[in-house]
């Protein structure tokens, strides 16, 4: 199963022309939270309605990697299917 390293995430974002500076603080001090050296992939949950203010866990989601600004704590999400579709296909 394909995994992404922090270096690969930054290379892929650079190849897409993503801005390197943090939109909040203007610094370029990013890290990619990882698990045992591979970029951690989070699931951004999606649903079309909210019942009694509750979110359904385990439903549809967008797999994403995070960039965390080590200066101000801003967190950016990048959809894995866009920046690294090969990871999505290798399941
Ligand atoms: Zn920042």
PDB file of the backbone (N, CA, C, O) and the ligand in Angstrom, with CONECT records:
HET     ZN  A 101       1
ATOM      1  N   UNK A   1       0.852  -1.191   0.000  1.00  0.00           N
ATOM      2  CA  UNK A   1       0.000   0.000   0.000  1.00  0.00           C
ATOM      3  C   UNK A   1       0.885   1.237   0.000  1.00  0.00           C
ATOM      4  O   UNK A   1       1.788   1.369   0.827  1.00  0.00           O
ATOM      5  N   UNK A   2       0.618   2.137  -0.931  1.00  0.00           N
ATOM      6  CA  UNK A   2       1.426   3.346  -1.056  1.00  0.00           C
ATOM      7  C   UNK A   2       1.198   4.287   0.117  1.00  0.00           C
ATOM      8  O   UNK A   2       0.074   4.450   0.592  1.00  0.00           O
ATOM      9  N   UNK A   3       2.256   4.887   0.565  1.00  0.00           N
ATOM     10  CA  UNK A   3       2.184   5.887   1.622  1.00  0.00           C
ATOM     11  C   UNK A   3       2.915   7.123   1.138  1.00  0.00           C
ATOM     12  O   UNK A   3       3.678   7.070   0.173  1.00  0.00           O
ATOM     13  N   UNK A   4       2.678   8.222   1.807  1.00  0.00           N
ATOM     14  CA  UNK A   4       3.338   9.477   1.472  1.00  0.00           C
ATOM     15  C   UNK A   4       4.240   9.893   2.618  1.00  0.00           C
ATOM     16  O   UNK A   4       3.865   9.783   3.785  1.00  0.00           O
ATOM     17  N   UNK A   5       5.438  10.376   2.283  1.00  0.00           N
ATOM     18  CA  UNK A   5       6.295  10.961   3.302  1.00  0.00           C
ATOM     19  C   UNK A   5       6.007  12.463   3.357  1.00  0.00           C
ATOM     20  O   UNK A   5       5.368  13.014   2.460  1.00  0.00           O
ATOM     21  N   UNK A   6       6.477  13.107   4.403  1.00  0.00           N
ATOM     22  CA  UNK A   6       6.339  14.560   4.503  1.00  0.00           C
ATOM     23  C   UNK A   6       6.985  15.221   3.295  1.00  0.00           C
ATOM     24  O   UNK A   6       6.420  16.152   2.721  1.00  0.00           O
ATOM     25  N   UNK A   7       8.158  14.753   2.909  1.00  0.00           N
ATOM     26  CA  UNK A   7       8.876  15.335   1.766  1.00  0.00           C
ATOM     27  C   UNK A   7       8.042  15.215   0.490  1.00  0.00           C
ATOM     28  O   UNK A   7       7.969  16.162  -0.294  1.00  0.00           O
ATOM     29  N   UNK A   8       7.418  14.065   0.279  1.00  0.00           N
ATOM     30  CA  UNK A   8       6.586  13.876  -0.914  1.00  0.00           C
ATOM     31  C   UNK A   8       5.377  14.803  -0.908  1.00  0.00           C
ATOM     32  O   UNK A   8       4.996  15.329  -1.953  1.00  0.00           O
ATOM     33  N   UNK A   9       4.771  15.008   0.260  1.00  0.00           N
ATOM     34  CA  UNK A   9       3.619  15.924   0.345  1.00  0.00           C
ATOM     35  C   UNK A   9       4.054  17.321  -0.073  1.00  0.00           C
ATOM     36  O   UNK A   9       3.372  17.968  -0.868  1.00  0.00           O
ATOM     37  N   UNK A  10       5.184  17.793   0.454  1.00  0.00           N
ATOM     38  CA  UNK A  10       5.662  19.136   0.101  1.00  0.00           C
ATOM     39  C   UNK A  10       6.016  19.214  -1.384  1.00  0.00           C
ATOM     40  O   UNK A  10       5.731  20.222  -2.029  1.00  0.00           O
ATOM     41  N   UNK A  11       6.629  18.170  -1.934  1.00  0.00           N
ATOM     42  CA  UNK A  11       6.986  18.160  -3.363  1.00  0.00           C
ATOM     43  C   UNK A  11       5.728  18.213  -4.236  1.00  0.00           C
ATOM     44  O   UNK A  11       5.687  18.928  -5.237  1.00  0.00           O
ATOM     45  N   UNK A  12       4.716  17.457  -3.851  1.00  0.00           N
ATOM     46  CA  UNK A  12       3.481  17.439  -4.638  1.00  0.00           C
ATOM     47  C   UNK A  12       2.767  18.792  -4.583  1.00  0.00           C
ATOM     48  O   UNK A  12       2.223  19.248  -5.589  1.00  0.00           O
ATOM     49  N   UNK A  13       2.770  19.425  -3.424  1.00  0.00           N
ATOM     50  CA  UNK A  13       2.140  20.741  -3.316  1.00  0.00           C
ATOM     51  C   UNK A  13       2.914  21.779  -4.118  1.00  0.00           C
ATOM     52  O   UNK A  13       2.325  22.655  -4.751  1.00  0.00           O
ATOM     53  N   UNK A  14       4.237  21.673  -4.084  1.00  0.00           N
ATOM     54  CA  UNK A  14       5.062  22.600  -4.860  1.00  0.00           C
ATOM     55  C   UNK A  14       4.791  22.423  -6.350  1.00  0.00           C
ATOM     56  O   UNK A  14       4.708  23.402  -7.091  1.00  0.00           O
ATOM     57  N   UNK A  15       4.652  21.165  -6.790  1.00  0.00           N
ATOM     58  CA  UNK A  15       4.376  20.880  -8.202  1.00  0.00           C
ATOM     59  C   UNK A  15       3.024  21.447  -8.632  1.00  0.00           C
ATOM     60  O   UNK A  15       2.827  21.769  -9.804  1.00  0.00           O
ATOM     61  N   UNK A  16       2.102  21.566  -7.691  1.00  0.00           N
ATOM     62  CA  UNK A  16       0.774  22.130  -7.979  1.00  0.00           C
ATOM     63  C   UNK A  16       0.766  23.650  -7.912  1.00  0.00           C
ATOM     64  O   UNK A  16      -0.237  24.283  -8.239  1.00  0.00           O
ATOM     65  N   UNK A  17       1.887  24.239  -7.487  1.00  0.00           N
ATOM     66  CA  UNK A  17       1.967  25.686  -7.369  1.00  0.00           C
ATOM     67  C   UNK A  17       1.335  26.232  -6.103  1.00  0.00           C
ATOM     68  O   UNK A  17       0.981  27.409  -6.038  1.00  0.00           O
ATOM     69  N   UNK A  18       1.193  25.374  -5.091  1.00  0.00           N
ATOM     70  CA  UNK A  18       0.599  25.819  -3.832  1.00  0.00           C
ATOM     71  C   UNK A  18       1.493  26.865  -3.169  1.00  0.00           C
ATOM     72  O   UNK A  18       2.719  26.770  -3.217  1.00  0.00           O
ATOM     73  N   UNK A  19       0.863  27.861  -2.551  1.00  0.00           N
ATOM     74  CA  UNK A  19       1.620  28.897  -1.855  1.00  0.00           C
ATOM     75  C   UNK A  19       2.321  28.284  -0.650  1.00  0.00           C
ATOM     76  O   UNK A  19       1.717  27.547   0.129  1.00  0.00           O
ATOM     77  N   UNK A  20       3.612  28.603  -0.509  1.00  0.00           N
ATOM     78  CA  UNK A  20       4.381  28.038   0.591  1.00  0.00           C
ATOM     79  C   UNK A  20       4.157  28.804   1.888  1.00  0.00           C
ATOM     80  O   UNK A  20       4.342  28.247   2.970  1.00  0.00           O
ATOM     81  N   UNK A  21       3.763  30.072   1.798  1.00  0.00           N
ATOM     82  CA  UNK A  21       3.624  30.854   3.025  1.00  0.00           C
ATOM     83  C   UNK A  21       2.276  30.574   3.682  1.00  0.00           C
ATOM     84  O   UNK A  21       1.272  30.317   3.016  1.00  0.00           O
ATOM     85  N   UNK A  22       2.292  30.632   4.980  1.00  0.00           N
ATOM     86  CA  UNK A  22       1.058  30.456   5.757  1.00  0.00           C
ATOM     87  C   UNK A  22       0.170  31.671   5.533  1.00  0.00           C
ATOM     88  O   UNK A  22       0.624  32.808   5.665  1.00  0.00           O
ATOM     89  N   UNK A  23      -1.097  31.434   5.194  1.00  0.00           N
ATOM     90  CA  UNK A  23      -2.017  32.536   4.927  1.00  0.00           C
ATOM     91  C   UNK A  23      -2.397  33.298   6.197  1.00  0.00           C
ATOM     92  O   UNK A  23      -2.979  34.379   6.111  1.00  0.00           O
ATOM     93  N   UNK A  24      -2.083  32.761   7.353  1.00  0.00           N
ATOM     94  CA  UNK A  24      -2.407  33.435   8.614  1.00  0.00           C
ATOM     95  C   UNK A  24      -1.247  34.303   9.098  1.00  0.00           C
ATOM     96  O   UNK A  24      -1.439  35.473   9.429  1.00  0.00           O
ATOM     97  N   UNK A  25      -0.036  33.724   9.139  1.00  0.00           N
ATOM     98  CA  UNK A  25       1.090  34.450   9.744  1.00  0.00           C
ATOM     99  C   UNK A  25       2.185  34.849   8.748  1.00  0.00           C
ATOM    100  O   UNK A  25       3.089  35.607   9.099  1.00  0.00           O
ATOM    101  N   UNK A  26       2.114  34.353   7.528  1.00  0.00           N
ATOM    102  CA  UNK A  26       3.093  34.738   6.526  1.00  0.00           C
ATOM    103  C   UNK A  26       4.413  33.983   6.597  1.00  0.00           C
ATOM    104  O   UNK A  26       5.316  34.246   5.803  1.00  0.00           O
ATOM    105  N   UNK A  27       4.538  33.054   7.528  1.00  0.00           N
ATOM    106  CA  UNK A  27       5.772  32.282   7.650  1.00  0.00           C
ATOM    107  C   UNK A  27       5.735  31.057   6.731  1.00  0.00           C
ATOM    108  O   UNK A  27       4.679  30.696   6.212  1.00  0.00           O
ATOM    109  N   UNK A  28       6.873  30.435   6.539  1.00  0.00           N
ATOM    110  CA  UNK A  28       6.947  29.181   5.773  1.00  0.00           C
ATOM    111  C   UNK A  28       7.572  28.125   6.669  1.00  0.00           C
ATOM    112  O   UNK A  28       8.711  27.702   6.467  1.00  0.00           O
ATOM    113  N   UNK A  29       6.798  27.712   7.662  1.00  0.00           N
ATOM    114  CA  UNK A  29       7.286  26.741   8.653  1.00  0.00           C
ATOM    115  C   UNK A  29       6.233  25.659   8.823  1.00  0.00           C
ATOM    116  O   UNK A  29       5.518  25.631   9.824  1.00  0.00           O
ATOM    117  N   UNK A  30       6.141  24.771   7.844  1.00  0.00           N
ATOM    118  CA  UNK A  30       5.101  23.740   7.855  1.00  0.00           C
ATOM    119  C   UNK A  30       5.650  22.400   8.298  1.00  0.00           C
ATOM    120  O   UNK A  30       6.827  22.092   8.112  1.00  0.00           O
ATOM    121  N   UNK A  31       4.776  21.620   8.882  1.00  0.00           N
ATOM    122  CA  UNK A  31       5.081  20.223   9.129  1.00  0.00           C
ATOM    123  C   UNK A  31       3.866  19.408   8.704  1.00  0.00           C
ATOM    124  O   UNK A  31       2.751  19.924   8.627  1.00  0.00           O
ATOM    125  N   UNK A  32       4.097  18.146   8.434  1.00  0.00           N
ATOM    126  CA  UNK A  32       3.022  17.213   8.099  1.00  0.00           C
ATOM    127  C   UNK A  32       2.965  16.185   9.213  1.00  0.00           C
ATOM    128  O   UNK A  32       3.887  15.381   9.349  1.00  0.00           O
ATOM    129  N   UNK A  33       1.910  16.188  10.012  1.00  0.00           N
ATOM    130  CA  UNK A  33       1.811  15.177  11.069  1.00  0.00           C
ATOM    131  C   UNK A  33       1.921  13.773  10.463  1.00  0.00           C
ATOM    132  O   UNK A  33       1.274  13.462   9.463  1.00  0.00           O
ATOM    133  N   UNK A  34       2.743  12.943  11.082  1.00  0.00           N
ATOM    134  CA  UNK A  34       2.982  11.622  10.515  1.00  0.00           C
ATOM    135  C   UNK A  34       2.773  10.522  11.548  1.00  0.00           C
ATOM    136  O   UNK A  34       2.727  10.755  12.756  1.00  0.00           O
ATOM    137  N   UNK A  35       2.649   9.332  11.020  1.00  0.00           N
ATOM    138  CA  UNK A  35       2.550   8.126  11.835  1.00  0.00           C
ATOM    139  C   UNK A  35       3.654   7.196  11.356  1.00  0.00           C
ATOM    140  O   UNK A  35       3.602   6.700  10.231  1.00  0.00           O
ATOM    141  N   UNK A  36       4.643   6.958  12.193  1.00  0.00           N
ATOM    142  CA  UNK A  36       5.766   6.088  11.836  1.00  0.00           C
ATOM    143  C   UNK A  36       6.416   6.500  10.524  1.00  0.00           C
ATOM    144  O   UNK A  36       6.775   5.644   9.716  1.00  0.00           O
ATOM    145  N   UNK A  37       6.573   7.808  10.303  1.00  0.00           N
ATOM    146  CA  UNK A  37       7.282   8.313   9.137  1.00  0.00           C
ATOM    147  C   UNK A  37       6.434   8.533   7.898  1.00  0.00           C
ATOM    148  O   UNK A  37       6.927   9.085   6.914  1.00  0.00           O
ATOM    149  N   UNK A  38       5.183   8.121   7.915  1.00  0.00           N
ATOM    150  CA  UNK A  38       4.298   8.343   6.767  1.00  0.00           C
ATOM    151  C   UNK A  38       3.277   9.417   7.131  1.00  0.00           C
ATOM    152  O   UNK A  38       2.806   9.494   8.266  1.00  0.00           O
ATOM    153  N   UNK A  39       2.946  10.249   6.132  1.00  0.00           N
ATOM    154  CA  UNK A  39       1.966  11.312   6.365  1.00  0.00           C
ATOM    155  C   UNK A  39       0.667  10.711   6.870  1.00  0.00           C
ATOM    156  O   UNK A  39       0.146   9.754   6.296  1.00  0.00           O
ATOM    157  N   UNK A  40       0.152  11.279   7.946  1.00  0.00           N
ATOM    158  CA  UNK A  40      -1.126  10.809   8.467  1.00  0.00           C
ATOM    159  C   UNK A  40      -2.256  11.257   7.557  1.00  0.00           C
ATOM    160  O   UNK A  40      -2.290  12.410   7.127  1.00  0.00           O
ATOM    161  N   UNK A  41      -3.160  10.370   7.268  1.00  0.00           N
ATOM    162  CA  UNK A  41      -4.326  10.699   6.444  1.00  0.00           C
ATOM    163  C   UNK A  41      -5.542  10.747   7.356  1.00  0.00           C
ATOM    164  O   UNK A  41      -5.833   9.807   8.095  1.00  0.00           O
ATOM    165  N   UNK A  42      -6.247  11.887   7.279  1.00  0.00           N
ATOM    166  CA  UNK A  42      -7.455  12.055   8.082  1.00  0.00           C
ATOM    167  C   UNK A  42      -8.672  11.974   7.171  1.00  0.00           C
ATOM    168  O   UNK A  42      -8.558  12.150   5.958  1.00  0.00           O
ATOM    169  N   UNK A  43      -9.826  11.708   7.751  1.00  0.00           N
ATOM    170  CA  UNK A  43     -11.074  11.636   6.989  1.00  0.00           C
ATOM    171  C   UNK A  43     -11.924  12.851   7.334  1.00  0.00           C
ATOM    172  O   UNK A  43     -12.359  13.018   8.474  1.00  0.00           O
ATOM    173  N   UNK A  44     -12.153  13.693   6.338  1.00  0.00           N
ATOM    174  CA  UNK A  44     -13.038  14.842   6.537  1.00  0.00           C
ATOM    175  C   UNK A  44     -14.451  14.369   6.252  1.00  0.00           C
ATOM    176  O   UNK A  44     -14.822  14.129   5.103  1.00  0.00           O
ATOM    177  N   UNK A  45     -15.219  14.241   7.296  1.00  0.00           N
ATOM    178  CA  UNK A  45     -16.559  13.681   7.218  1.00  0.00           C
ATOM    179  C   UNK A  45     -17.507  14.564   6.417  1.00  0.00           C
ATOM    180  O   UNK A  45     -17.464  15.790   6.526  1.00  0.00           O
ATOM    181  N   UNK A  46     -18.370  13.934   5.605  1.00  0.00           N
ATOM    182  CA  UNK A  46     -19.352  14.688   4.827  1.00  0.00           C
ATOM    183  C   UNK A  46     -20.738  14.105   5.062  1.00  0.00           C
ATOM    184  O   UNK A  46     -20.917  12.894   5.192  1.00  0.00           O
ATOM    185  N   UNK A  47     -21.707  15.006   5.113  1.00  0.00           N
ATOM    186  CA  UNK A  47     -23.095  14.591   5.127  1.00  0.00           C
ATOM    187  C   UNK A  47     -23.922  15.756   4.618  1.00  0.00           C
ATOM    188  O   UNK A  47     -23.439  16.888   4.573  1.00  0.00           O
ATOM    189  N   UNK A  48     -25.153  15.494   4.236  1.00  0.00           N
ATOM    190  CA  UNK A  48     -25.969  16.550   3.639  1.00  0.00           C
ATOM    191  C   UNK A  48     -26.994  17.130   4.597  1.00  0.00           C
ATOM    192  O   UNK A  48     -27.582  18.173   4.314  1.00  0.00           O
ATOM    193  N   UNK A  49     -27.216  16.474   5.719  1.00  0.00           N
ATOM    194  CA  UNK A  49     -28.160  16.995   6.703  1.00  0.00           C
ATOM    195  C   UNK A  49     -27.588  16.798   8.103  1.00  0.00           C
ATOM    196  O   UNK A  49     -26.662  16.013   8.311  1.00  0.00           O
ATOM    197  N   UNK A  50     -28.154  17.522   9.048  1.00  0.00           N
ATOM    198  CA  UNK A  50     -27.780  17.361  10.447  1.00  0.00           C
ATOM    199  C   UNK A  50     -29.051  17.075  11.228  1.00  0.00           C
ATOM    200  O   UNK A  50     -30.020  17.830  11.150  1.00  0.00           O
ATOM    201  N   UNK A  51     -29.044  15.994  11.970  1.00  0.00           N
ATOM    202  CA  UNK A  51     -30.212  15.611  12.751  1.00  0.00           C
ATOM    203  C   UNK A  51     -29.932  15.847  14.225  1.00  0.00           C
ATOM    204  O   UNK A  51     -29.026  15.243  14.798  1.00  0.00           O
ATOM    205  N   UNK A  52     -30.702  16.714  14.825  1.00  0.00           N
ATOM    206  CA  UNK A  52     -30.542  17.046  16.247  1.00  0.00           C
ATOM    207  C   UNK A  52     -29.118  17.501  16.553  1.00  0.00           C
ATOM    208  O   UNK A  52     -28.589  17.240  17.634  1.00  0.00           O
ATOM    209  N   UNK A  53     -28.508  18.182  15.594  1.00  0.00           N
ATOM    210  CA  UNK A  53     -27.167  18.707  15.806  1.00  0.00           C
ATOM    211  C   UNK A  53     -26.075  17.669  15.811  1.00  0.00           C
ATOM    212  O   UNK A  53     -24.948  17.966  16.205  1.00  0.00           O
ATOM    213  N   UNK A  54     -26.377  16.449  15.381  1.00  0.00           N
ATOM    214  CA  UNK A  54     -25.392  15.367  15.431  1.00  0.00           C
ATOM    215  C   UNK A  54     -24.754  15.115  14.067  1.00  0.00           C
ATOM    216  O   UNK A  54     -25.391  15.259  13.023  1.00  0.00           O
ATOM    217  N   UNK A  55     -23.501  14.741  14.108  1.00  0.00           N
ATOM    218  CA  UNK A  55     -22.764  14.353  12.918  1.00  0.00           C
ATOM    219  C   UNK A  55     -22.641  12.832  12.924  1.00  0.00           C
ATOM    220  O   UNK A  55     -22.332  12.229  13.952  1.00  0.00           O
ATOM    221  N   UNK A  56     -22.882  12.230  11.785  1.00  0.00           N
ATOM    222  CA  UNK A  56     -22.782  10.774  11.681  1.00  0.00           C
ATOM    223  C   UNK A  56     -21.315  10.396  11.452  1.00  0.00           C
ATOM    224  O   UNK A  56     -20.681  10.886  10.518  1.00  0.00           O
ATOM    225  N   UNK A  57     -20.791   9.535  12.296  1.00  0.00           N
ATOM    226  CA  UNK A  57     -19.417   9.074  12.121  1.00  0.00           C
ATOM    227  C   UNK A  57     -19.397   7.832  11.245  1.00  0.00           C
ATOM    228  O   UNK A  57     -20.310   7.007  11.293  1.00  0.00           O
ATOM    229  N   UNK A  58     -18.358   7.711  10.455  1.00  0.00           N
ATOM    230  CA  UNK A  58     -18.216   6.523   9.622  1.00  0.00           C
ATOM    231  C   UNK A  58     -18.930   6.622   8.296  1.00  0.00           C
ATOM    232  O   UNK A  58     -19.032   5.622   7.586  1.00  0.00           O
ATOM    233  N   UNK A  59     -19.432   7.796   7.933  1.00  0.00           N
ATOM    234  CA  UNK A  59     -20.090   7.973   6.651  1.00  0.00           C
ATOM    235  C   UNK A  59     -19.093   8.332   5.563  1.00  0.00           C
ATOM    236  O   UNK A  59     -17.910   8.000   5.642  1.00  0.00           O
ATOM    237  N   UNK A  60     -19.597   9.015   4.549  1.00  0.00           N
ATOM    238  CA  UNK A  60     -18.727   9.436   3.450  1.00  0.00           C
ATOM    239  C   UNK A  60     -17.692  10.436   3.966  1.00  0.00           C
ATOM    240  O   UNK A  60     -17.963  11.213   4.881  1.00  0.00           O
ATOM    241  N   UNK A  61     -16.495  10.401   3.357  1.00  0.00           N
ATOM    242  CA  UNK A  61     -15.463  11.324   3.803  1.00  0.00           C
ATOM    243  C   UNK A  61     -14.463  11.599   2.688  1.00  0.00           C
ATOM    244  O   UNK A  61     -14.397  10.871   1.697  1.00  0.00           O
ATOM    245  N   UNK A  62     -13.694  12.655   2.868  1.00  0.00           N
ATOM    246  CA  UNK A  62     -12.610  13.009   1.960  1.00  0.00           C
ATOM    247  C   UNK A  62     -11.302  12.693   2.672  1.00  0.00           C
ATOM    248  O   UNK A  62     -11.010  13.301   3.702  1.00  0.00           O
ATOM    249  N   UNK A  63     -10.500  11.755   2.152  1.00  0.00           N
ATOM    250  CA  UNK A  63      -9.180  11.509   2.750  1.00  0.00           C
ATOM    251  C   UNK A  63      -8.276  12.720   2.490  1.00  0.00           C
ATOM    252  O   UNK A  63      -8.202  13.211   1.363  1.00  0.00           O
ATOM    253  N   UNK A  64      -7.602  13.190   3.516  1.00  0.00           N
ATOM    254  CA  UNK A  64      -6.767  14.384   3.371  1.00  0.00           C
ATOM    255  C   UNK A  64      -5.512  14.277   4.227  1.00  0.00           C
ATOM    256  O   UNK A  64      -5.488  13.599   5.255  1.00  0.00           O
ATOM    257  N   UNK A  65      -4.466  14.971   3.768  1.00  0.00           N
ATOM    258  CA  UNK A  65      -3.265  15.133   4.589  1.00  0.00           C
ATOM    259  C   UNK A  65      -3.275  16.556   5.126  1.00  0.00           C
ATOM    260  O   UNK A  65      -3.882  17.450   4.537  1.00  0.00           O
ATOM    261  N   UNK A  66      -2.600  16.755   6.246  1.00  0.00           N
ATOM    262  CA  UNK A  66      -2.580  18.066   6.880  1.00  0.00           C
ATOM    263  C   UNK A  66      -1.228  18.723   6.731  1.00  0.00           C
ATOM    264  O   UNK A  66      -0.192  18.059   6.691  1.00  0.00           O
ATOM    265  N   UNK A  67      -1.256  20.038   6.651  1.00  0.00           N
ATOM    266  CA  UNK A  67      -0.074  20.871   6.827  1.00  0.00           C
ATOM    267  C   UNK A  67      -0.344  21.685   8.077  1.00  0.00           C
ATOM    268  O   UNK A  67      -1.377  22.348   8.169  1.00  0.00           O
ATOM    269  N   UNK A  68       0.549  21.650   9.023  1.00  0.00           N
ATOM    270  CA  UNK A  68       0.391  22.428  10.253  1.00  0.00           C
ATOM    271  C   UNK A  68       1.506  23.457  10.325  1.00  0.00           C
ATOM    272  O   UNK A  68       2.685  23.108  10.260  1.00  0.00           O
ATOM    273  N   UNK A  69       1.138  24.719  10.459  1.00  0.00           N
ATOM    274  CA  UNK A  69       2.131  25.789  10.590  1.00  0.00           C
ATOM    275  C   UNK A  69       2.710  25.707  12.000  1.00  0.00           C
ATOM    276  O   UNK A  69       1.984  25.795  12.990  1.00  0.00           O
ATOM    277  N   UNK A  70       4.026  25.537  12.071  1.00  0.00           N
ATOM    278  CA  UNK A  70       4.651  25.403  13.390  1.00  0.00           C
ATOM    279  C   UNK A  70       4.856  26.751  14.053  1.00  0.00           C
ATOM    280  O   UNK A  70       5.336  26.816  15.184  1.00  0.00           O
ATOM    281  N   UNK A  71       4.500  27.834  13.365  1.00  0.00           N
ATOM    282  CA  UNK A  71       4.575  29.163  13.980  1.00  0.00           C
ATOM    283  C   UNK A  71       3.264  29.553  14.641  1.00  0.00           C
ATOM    284  O   UNK A  71       3.253  29.960  15.803  1.00  0.00           O
ATOM    285  N   UNK A  72       2.139  29.430  13.902  1.00  0.00           N
ATOM    286  CA  UNK A  72       0.861  29.918  14.445  1.00  0.00           C
ATOM    287  C   UNK A  72      -0.169  28.811  14.667  1.00  0.00           C
ATOM    288  O   UNK A  72      -1.212  29.063  15.271  1.00  0.00           O
ATOM    289  N   UNK A  73       0.097  27.600  14.195  1.00  0.00           N
ATOM    290  CA  UNK A  73      -0.837  26.501  14.431  1.00  0.00           C
ATOM    291  C   UNK A  73      -1.920  26.360  13.388  1.00  0.00           C
ATOM    292  O   UNK A  73      -2.784  25.492  13.514  1.00  0.00           O
ATOM    293  N   UNK A  74      -1.898  27.197  12.353  1.00  0.00           N
ATOM    294  CA  UNK A  74      -2.879  27.057  11.272  1.00  0.00           C
ATOM    295  C   UNK A  74      -2.788  25.642  10.698  1.00  0.00           C
ATOM    296  O   UNK A  74      -1.695  25.109  10.507  1.00  0.00           O
ATOM    297  N   UNK A  75      -3.942  25.047  10.429  1.00  0.00           N
ATOM    298  CA  UNK A  75      -3.984  23.701   9.861  1.00  0.00           C
ATOM    299  C   UNK A  75      -4.637  23.773   8.490  1.00  0.00           C
ATOM    300  O   UNK A  75      -5.758  24.264   8.350  1.00  0.00           O
ATOM    301  N   UNK A  76      -3.926  23.277   7.473  1.00  0.00           N
ATOM    302  CA  UNK A  76      -4.476  23.196   6.116  1.00  0.00           C
ATOM    303  C   UNK A  76      -4.683  21.728   5.777  1.00  0.00           C
ATOM    304  O   UNK A  76      -3.926  20.858   6.208  1.00  0.00           O
ATOM    305  N   UNK A  77      -5.728  21.475   4.993  1.00  0.00           N
ATOM    306  CA  UNK A  77      -6.010  20.122   4.540  1.00  0.00           C
ATOM    307  C   UNK A  77      -5.880  20.070   3.025  1.00  0.00           C
ATOM    308  O   UNK A  77      -6.297  20.995   2.328  1.00  0.00           O
ATOM    309  N   UNK A  78      -5.299  18.988   2.519  1.00  0.00           N
ATOM    310  CA  UNK A  78      -5.177  18.785   1.076  1.00  0.00           C
ATOM    311  C   UNK A  78      -5.715  17.397   0.755  1.00  0.00           C
ATOM    312  O   UNK A  78      -5.277  16.397   1.323  1.00  0.00           O
ATOM    313  N   UNK A  79      -6.670  17.357  -0.166  1.00  0.00           N
ATOM    314  CA  UNK A  79      -7.294  16.090  -0.538  1.00  0.00           C
ATOM    315  C   UNK A  79      -6.272  15.168  -1.191  1.00  0.00           C
ATOM    316  O   UNK A  79      -5.621  15.535  -2.168  1.00  0.00           O
ATOM    317  N   UNK A  80      -6.142  13.975  -0.641  1.00  0.00           N
ATOM    318  CA  UNK A  80      -5.178  13.001  -1.167  1.00  0.00           C
ATOM    319  C   UNK A  80      -5.514  12.648  -2.616  1.00  0.00           C
ATOM    320  O   UNK A  80      -4.613  12.452  -3.431  1.00  0.00           O
ATOM    321  N   UNK A  81      -6.789  12.567  -2.936  1.00  0.00           N
ATOM    322  CA  UNK A  81      -7.203  12.206  -4.292  1.00  0.00           C
ATOM    323  C   UNK A  81      -6.778  13.218  -5.338  1.00  0.00           C
ATOM    324  O   UNK A  81      -6.724  12.896  -6.525  1.00  0.00           O
ATOM    325  N   UNK A  82      -6.472  14.447  -4.911  1.00  0.00           N
ATOM    326  CA  UNK A  82      -6.025  15.487  -5.840  1.00  0.00           C
ATOM    327  C   UNK A  82      -4.508  15.538  -5.913  1.00  0.00           C
ATOM    328  O   UNK A  82      -3.946  15.569  -7.008  1.00  0.00           O
ATOM    329  N   UNK A  83      -3.835  15.546  -4.768  1.00  0.00           N
ATOM    330  CA  UNK A  83      -2.377  15.706  -4.808  1.00  0.00           C
ATOM    331  C   UNK A  83      -1.637  14.388  -4.986  1.00  0.00           C
ATOM    332  O   UNK A  83      -0.489  14.389  -5.430  1.00  0.00           O
ATOM    333  N   UNK A  84      -2.255  13.282  -4.656  1.00  0.00           N
ATOM    334  CA  UNK A  84      -1.579  11.981  -4.780  1.00  0.00           C
ATOM    335  C   UNK A  84      -2.592  10.893  -5.145  1.00  0.00           C
ATOM    336  O   UNK A  84      -2.824   9.973  -4.360  1.00  0.00           O
ATOM    337  N   UNK A  85      -3.197  10.995  -6.335  1.00  0.00           N
ATOM    338  CA  UNK A  85      -4.228  10.013  -6.710  1.00  0.00           C
ATOM    339  C   UNK A  85      -3.716   8.581  -6.713  1.00  0.00           C
ATOM    340  O   UNK A  85      -4.501   7.645  -6.558  1.00  0.00           O
ATOM    341  N   UNK A  86      -2.402   8.394  -6.888  1.00  0.00           N
ATOM    342  CA  UNK A  86      -1.851   7.041  -6.883  1.00  0.00           C
ATOM    343  C   UNK A  86      -2.051   6.359  -5.532  1.00  0.00           C
ATOM    344  O   UNK A  86      -2.156   5.135  -5.459  1.00  0.00           O
ATOM    345  N   UNK A  87      -2.101   7.147  -4.472  1.00  0.00           N
ATOM    346  CA  UNK A  87      -2.330   6.574  -3.141  1.00  0.00           C
ATOM    347  C   UNK A  87      -3.772   6.080  -3.029  1.00  0.00           C
ATOM    348  O   UNK A  87      -4.037   5.070  -2.376  1.00  0.00           O
ATOM    349  N   UNK A  88      -4.702   6.795  -3.669  1.00  0.00           N
ATOM    350  CA  UNK A  88      -6.113   6.418  -3.619  1.00  0.00           C
ATOM    351  C   UNK A  88      -6.362   5.129  -4.413  1.00  0.00           C
ATOM    352  O   UNK A  88      -7.213   4.322  -4.041  1.00  0.00           O
ATOM    353  N   UNK A  89      -5.625   4.945  -5.492  1.00  0.00           N
ATOM    354  CA  UNK A  89      -5.828   3.767  -6.342  1.00  0.00           C
ATOM    355  C   UNK A  89      -5.242   2.504  -5.725  1.00  0.00           C
ATOM    356  O   UNK A  89      -5.675   1.394  -6.033  1.00  0.00           O
ATOM    357  N   UNK A  90      -4.258   2.681  -4.854  1.00  0.00           N
ATOM    358  CA  UNK A  90      -3.539   1.531  -4.310  1.00  0.00           C
ATOM    359  C   UNK A  90      -4.200   1.051  -3.036  1.00  0.00           C
ATOM    360  O   UNK A  90      -3.619   1.149  -1.955  1.00  0.00           O
ATOM    361  N   UNK A  91      -5.408   0.534  -3.157  1.00  0.00           N
ATOM    362  CA  UNK A  91      -6.103   0.006  -1.976  1.00  0.00           C
ATOM    363  C   UNK A  91      -6.502  -1.423  -2.205  1.00  0.00           C
ATOM    364  O   UNK A  91      -7.099  -2.046  -1.327  1.00  0.00           O
TER     365      UNK A  91
HETATM  366 ZN    ZN A 101       1.191  30.329  10.370  1.00  0.00          ZN
END
